[in-house]
């Protein structure tokens, strides 16, 4: 049986929430997903890469809490930012892939996430990208809706 999702107080989460709100207000959420520029990088957990945003931490410490507090149409803004990144450079694509991996993991564990954006249409866009080189994960998520 899946658990009920609750927002937890992540270490440094308030700063991540502030960054998400700032990114929304400036129309620059994409920069926080990418994190190539250190001014926009969200890092909060043990990560193997320190030159890009920790997407899982961004989701759990920033996106979901901000969505629950303010709404902001954040699901649509998130999807739009990630769709723009699909055909960006390979590192941007890898950040989108990390988002998919993290969301799918959360879906497996929880019954009621604040929002989800990964659906068949989104996966199809990823597969059509110039950056797509095959992925068992993307092939396996055909049944999502």
Secondary structure, DSSP 4 states (H G I P E B T S, - for coil): -PBPP-----TTHHHHHHHHHHHHHTT-HHHHHH--SGGG----S--S-SSS--HHHIIIIIIHHHHHHH-TTHHHHHHHHHHHHHTS-HHHHHHHHHHHHHHHHHHHHBS--S-----HHHHHHHHTSTT----HHHHHTTT--
